């Protein structure tokens, strides 16, 4: 149980250690600093009363803990609760911080040369079979097209610190022969839908943990997954190199957060990377670069192979449409960067980060009311499939 915030009595003497300080690093993160008194063995960190981490911590050590997933121009209150080896309360301190307004573009993942971060060339070739694929795999499912930012099917993201708990992540389905250990903060939660995706970033090592069918068991404090993979969050953007075949946490073998839209990107009015999507009508047995794997469902050549890149016709007048600002931002990104097909899904869906691991409604702040949102009114017959290179 958490002291102070959840009702434990806080002794007047519970002031061991230095004074807790909180400093904004930028519009989306803040650092907490504190030095533990000698008897401390464990600490809990809360933001606005929500537990974000619970970890062993050595007495006398100095903490520098970066909390991410914050919103710009917003005030946050923090609480640091410390315990000794017997579980007795040693310290309960508070600090507050206000993030500044966002300056410049919100940072994106993966190397600038990654396929995720490359705009489509003005003279990019269109695949000869594009009209058939657009008709069969996009237009045919346009009535259910959606922006998938829900807790059920979005891609939750959490940020680890160097002091967050180090877990040996169990495995039950794919690539279980490889041992995987990673630091995972207490607040990390998988998506609530059947795929249970969750991605954890460790900025100190530029590393990424991608989990599919992830589950946390609080009774034994352990994580397991159907599959789990390590990637470089500043790397290529797929689980193995271009032209190679390998599995990943998503069907196409992409890194788990590749192409995922974040609320800050909608709020700033531009998305500076390709998007990622699923459709029910995927081509079996073929892989289009840069994908490394497929779960394609049909042998129809009019189905789209996973790894294919689609683009909304750049000549289409997005600004002239009576759409909300968030939808125009998505449409412009689909003109400039396009989207890669990563999975066979139950609908035509473009993936986004949900509110789940943030603890607040970031999408509402970004001007997107509710989740998921329909994209049925996009001009689906104005899309094209770019020239395919099979891997």
C-alpha positions in Angstrom: 0.0 0.0 0.0 1.2 3.5 -0.8 1.9 5.8 2.1 0.4 9.3 2.4 -1.5 9.5 -0.9 -3.5 6.4 -0.2 -4.2 6.9 3.4 -1.2 5.7 5.5 -0.5 7.9 8.4 2.7 9.9 7.8 4.7 10.4 11.0 5.9 13.9 11.6 9.5 12.6 11.6 9.2 11.1 8.1 11.6 13.5 6.5 14.7 11.4 6.1 16.9 12.2 3.2 17.3 15.4 1.2 14.5 17.6 0.0 12.8 16.3 -3.1 13.1 18.5 -6.2 11.3 18.4 -9.5 12.6 20.2 -12.6 11.0 20.2 -16.1 13.5 19.0 -18.8 11.2 20.0 -21.7 7.5 20.0 -22.5 7.1 16.2 -22.0 9.4 15.2 -19.1 10.6 16.2 -15.7 13.5 15.0 -13.5 13.1 14.2 -9.8 16.2 14.5 -7.6 16.6 13.2 -4.0 19.2 11.6 -1.8 18.1 8.8 0.5 18.9 8.6 4.1 21.0 5.5 5.1 18.1 3.3 6.3 16.1 3.5 3.0 15.7 0.3 1.0 12.7 1.0 -1.2 10.9 3.9 -2.7 7.6 4.7 -4.4 7.1 7.6 -6.8 3.7 9.1 -7.4 2.5 11.7 -10.0 -0.8 13.4 -9.1 -1.5 10.6 -6.7 -0.9 7.8 -9.3 1.9 5.3 -8.6 4.4 5.4 -11.5 7.2 3.4 -10.0 8.0 1.1 -7.0 11.6 0.0 -6.7 14.4 -1.1 -4.4 16.7 1.8 -3.7 20.0 1.8 -1.6 20.3 4.1 1.4 22.6 7.0 0.9 22.2 6.9 -2.9 21.1 9.9 -5.0 18.1 9.5 -7.2 17.7 11.3 -10.6 14.4 9.9 -12.0 13.0 11.2 -15.3 9.2 11.0 -15.7 8.0 11.2 -19.3 4.6 11.2 -21.0 3.8 14.6 -19.5 1.8 17.3 -21.3 3.0 20.7 -22.2 2.1 23.8 -20.1 0.7 21.6 -17.3 1.4 21.5 -13.5 2.2 18.1 -11.8 2.6 17.2 -8.2 5.0 14.4 -7.2 5.3 12.4 -4.0 8.4 10.4 -3.0 7.7 7.7 -0.3 10.6 5.8 1.2 10.7 2.7 3.4 13.3 0.8 5.4 13.9 -3.0 5.3 11.1 -3.7 7.8 8.6 -1.8 5.6 8.4 1.2 8.0 7.9 4.6 6.5 11.2 6.7 6.5 10.3 9.7 4.4 7.3 11.2 2.5 8.1 14.3 0.5 6.4 16.3 -2.2 7.4 18.6 -5.0 5.7 20.2 -8.0 6.6 21.3 -11.5 5.1 23.0 -14.5 6.1 21.9 -18.0 6.9 24.6 -20.5 5.1 25.0 -23.9 6.5 22.7 -26.6 9.4 24.2 -28.5 10.1 22.8 -31.9 8.9 19.5 -33.3 8.0 16.7 -30.9 10.8 14.1 -31.2 10.3 11.0 -33.3 11.8 7.5 -32.8 14.3 5.7 -35.0 17.2 6.9 -37.1 16.6 9.8 -39.4 17.5 7.4 -42.3 14.9 4.8 -41.1 12.2 4.0 -43.6 9.7 5.3 -41.0 11.3 8.8 -41.3 11.7 9.2 -45.0 9.2 11.3 -47.0 7.9 9.9 -50.2 9.8 11.2 -53.3 7.8 13.3 -55.7 8.5 10.9 -58.5 7.9 7.7 -56.5 6.6 4.9 -58.7 3.2 3.4 -58.3 2.7 -0.3 -58.4 1.1 -1.6 -61.6 -1.4 -3.5 -59.5 -2.2 -0.5 -57.3 -5.8 0.0 -58.5 -6.8 -3.6 -57.8 -5.2 -3.5 -54.3 -6.7 -0.2 -53.4 -10.2 -1.4 -54.4 -10.0 -4.8 -52.7 -8.0 -4.0 -49.5 -8.8 -0.3 -48.8 -12.0 0.9 -50.5 -13.8 -2.3 -49.6 -13.2 -1.8 -45.9 -13.4 2.0 -45.8 -16.7 2.0 -43.9 -14.9 0.7 -40.8 -11.7 2.6 -41.3 -10.5 4.1 -38.0 -7.8 5.9 -36.1 -7.0 3.3 -33.4 -6.1 5.3 -30.3 -8.2 3.2 -27.8 -6.9 1.4 -24.8 -8.0 -1.9 -26.4 -6.1 -1.7 -29.7 -3.7 1.3 -29.5 0.0 0.8 -28.8 0.8 1.7 -25.1 4.2 3.2 -24.4 6.1 3.4 -21.2 9.5 4.9 -20.3 12.0 3.1 -18.1 14.7 4.6 -15.8 18.0 3.1 -14.9 16.5 2.4 -11.4 13.3 0.9 -12.7 12.8 -2.8 -11.9 14.9 -5.2 -14.0 12.7 -8.1 -15.2 13.6 -11.3 -17.0 10.6 -11.4 -19.3 9.1 -14.8 -19.8 8.0 -16.1 -23.2 5.3 -18.6 -24.2 4.9 -18.6 -28.0 7.5 -17.2 -30.4 11.3 -16.9 -30.3 11.4 -18.1 -26.7 15.0 -19.4 -27.0 16.4 -15.9 -26.5 16.6 -14.6 -23.0 15.3 -11.0 -22.6 15.7 -8.8 -19.6 14.6 -5.1 -19.4 13.8 -2.4 -17.0 10.0 -1.8 -16.8 8.3 0.9 -14.7 5.5 0.1 -12.4 2.9 2.0 -14.5 3.5 0.1 -17.7 0.3 -1.7 -18.8 -0.5 -3.7 -22.0 -3.3 -2.8 -24.3 -6.5 -4.4 -23.0 -7.5 -6.0 -26.4 -6.6 -9.5 -27.4 -3.1 -8.6 -28.7 -1.9 -7.0 -25.4 0.9 -5.0 -27.0 3.1 -2.8 -24.9 6.3 -1.0 -25.7 8.9 0.1 -23.2 11.7 2.6 -24.0 14.9 3.0 -22.1 16.3 6.4 -23.2 19.6 5.8 -21.3 20.5 3.0 -23.7 18.3 3.9 -26.7 16.7 0.5 -26.4 13.2 -0.7 -26.9 11.3 -3.7 -25.5 8.4 -4.8 -27.7 5.9 -7.2 -26.2 3.0 -9.1 -27.8 0.5 -10.9 -25.6 2.1 -9.2 -22.6 1.0 -9.9 -19.0 2.2 -8.7 -15.6 1.6 -11.0 -12.6 1.6 -8.8 -9.4 1.4 -11.9 -7.1 5.0 -12.8 -8.1 6.1 -9.5 -9.6 6.9 -10.9 -13.1 6.3 -10.1 -16.7 5.7 -12.6 -19.5 4.7 -12.4 -23.2 3.7 -14.4 -26.2 6.8 -12.9 -27.8 9.2 -10.2 -26.8 11.9 -8.5 -28.7 14.7 -6.0 -28.1 15.3 -3.2 -30.6 17.3 0.0 -31.0 14.9 3.0 -30.5 17.3 5.0 -32.7 17.8 2.2 -35.2 16.5 1.0 -38.6 12.9 0.4 -37.4 12.5 -3.4 -38.0 13.6 -6.4 -36.1 16.2 -7.4 -38.7 18.0 -5.8 -41.6 16.4 -5.0 -45.0 15.9 -8.2 -47.0 16.2 -10.6 -44.1 13.4 -12.6 -42.6 12.6 -12.7 -38.9 9.7 -12.4 -36.5 8.8 -9.4 -34.5 6.1 -8.3 -32.0 4.0 -7.2 -35.0 3.2 -9.5 -37.9 5.4 -7.6 -40.5 8.4 -7.7 -38.2 8.5 -4.0 -37.7 9.6 -2.5 -34.3 6.6 -2.2 -32.1 6.2 1.6 -32.1 7.1 2.2 -35.7 4.5 4.4 -37.4 2.4 4.9 -34.2 0.8 8.4 -33.9 1.2 10.3 -30.7 -1.1 12.9 -29.3 1.6 15.5 -29.2 2.0 15.1 -33.0 -1.7 15.8 -33.5 -1.5 18.8 -31.2 1.5 20.3 -33.1 -0.4 19.9 -36.4 2.2 17.7 -38.2 3.3 14.1 -38.1 6.9 13.7 -39.3 7.0 10.0 -40.1 5.1 7.3 -41.9 2.0 5.8 -40.3 1.3 2.1 -39.8 -1.9 0.3 -40.5 -3.8 -3.0 -40.7 -6.4 -4.3 -43.1 -8.4 -7.5 -43.3 -7.3 -8.2 -46.9 -3.6 -9.1 -46.8 -1.7 -11.2 -49.3 -0.4 -14.6 -48.1 3.1 -15.8 -48.8 4.6 -12.5 -50.0 6.6 -10.0 -48.1 7.2 -6.5 -49.3 10.3 -4.7 -48.1 10.9 -3.3 -45.5 8.8 -6.0 -43.8 10.6 -9.1 -42.6 7.6 -11.4 -42.0 3.9 -11.7 -42.8 0.7 -13.2 -41.6 -1.0 -12.6 -44.9 -4.5 -14.1 -45.2 -5.4 -14.6 -48.8 -3.8 -15.7 -52.1 -5.7 -13.1 -54.1 -3.1 -10.9 -56.0 -5.5 -8.0 -55.3 -4.7 -8.3 -51.6 -1.9 -6.0 -50.2 1.3 -7.7 -49.1 2.6 -6.7 -45.6 5.3 -4.2 -45.9 3.6 -2.3 -48.7 3.5 1.5 -48.5 0.3 3.4 -49.4 0.0 7.1 -50.1 -2.9 9.5 -50.3 -2.7 11.4 -53.6 -0.7 14.6 -52.8 -2.9 16.5 -55.2 -6.0 15.9 -53.1 -7.1 19.1 -51.4 -7.0 18.2 -47.7 -7.2 21.8 -46.4 -10.4 22.3 -48.4 -12.3 19.5 -46.6 -14.8 20.1 -43.8 -12.8 17.8 -41.5 -11.6 18.4 -37.9 -8.0 19.6 -37.6 -6.8 16.2 -36.2 -8.0 14.3 -39.3 -6.4 16.8 -41.7 -3.1 16.3 -39.8 -3.4 12.5 -40.5 -4.3 13.0 -44.1 -1.4 15.3 -44.8 1.0 12.8 -43.2 -0.5 10.1 -45.5 0.3 12.4 -48.4 3.9 13.2 -47.3 5.0 10.0 -45.6 2.3 7.4 -46.4 1.7 4.3 -44.3 3.1 0.8 -44.1 1.0 -2.3 -43.8 2.0 -4.3 -40.7 -0.8 -6.7 -39.9 -4.0 -8.6 -40.8 -6.6 -6.8 -38.8 -10.3 -6.9 -38.2 -10.7 -3.5 -39.8 -8.8 -0.9 -41.7 -7.0 0.7 -38.8 -4.2 3.2 -38.3 -2.4 2.8 -35.0 -1.9 5.4 -32.3 -0.7 5.6 -28.7 -3.6 5.2 -26.2 -4.1 7.1 -23.0 -3.6 3.9 -21.0 0.0 4.4 -19.7 -0.3 8.2 -19.3 -2.9 8.3 -16.6 -4.7 11.3 -18.2 -6.7 12.0 -21.4 -4.0 13.2 -23.7 -6.1 12.8 -26.8 -8.8 15.2 -25.5 -6.0 17.7 -24.9 -4.9 17.2 -28.5 -8.4 17.8 -29.8 -9.4 14.3 -30.6 -12.7 13.5 -28.8 -12.9 9.8 -27.9 -11.4 6.6 -29.2 -11.3 5.1 -31.7 -12.2 7.7 -34.3 -13.7 7.0 -37.7 -11.6 7.7 -40.9 -14.4 6.5 -43.2 -14.6 9.9 -44.9 -11.0 9.9 -46.2 -11.0 9.6 -50.0 -10.0 6.0 -50.1 -10.2 5.8 -53.9 -7.5 8.5 -54.0 -4.9 6.3 -52.4 -2.3 4.3 -54.2 0.1 1.5 -53.5 3.7 2.4 -54.2 5.9 0.1 -56.3 6.5 -3.1 -54.4 9.9 -4.7 -53.8 9.5 -8.2 -52.6 11.9 -9.6 -49.9 
